[in-house]
Amino acid sequence: MTVDAVLNVASETIWTIIVTSAPLLLLSLVVGLIISIFQTVTSIQEQTLTFIPKILATFLGMLIFGSFILNTIVSFMEQLWNSFGEYV
């Protein structure tokens, strides 16, 4: 296995991680921002207020984006297994 092949697999792995984690991270970011704006407007300074909405948004995001995430990871793993002979 050459250095180029290792770098190629590593870059594809990092890109797959970014693509699969981005929807849930962005959703959590948006919910946190909305809750923070709400807290600022209403002068509520409760720091634990953001946990439940973020958890619910993440679970909802898993329901919505779960098939996309799973299909992306499965296709990446199939690509790795199909090219396993080249790596050995």
C-alpha angles and dihedrals in degrees: 000000000000129000090249091056092050092049091047093052091045093051092047089050093051091047091051090051091051094047095047097045098042099080095053094041092050091047091051090047093052093047091048091050092050092049091048091052090048090051091049094049095047096037091234107151099186107138096197093058094091098056101076096045091047092049092048091047091050092051090047089048090052089054092049101037099027096098092048092050093047094047091049093051093044093050090049091050091047089052090051094048093046091054094041091107091059091053096052 
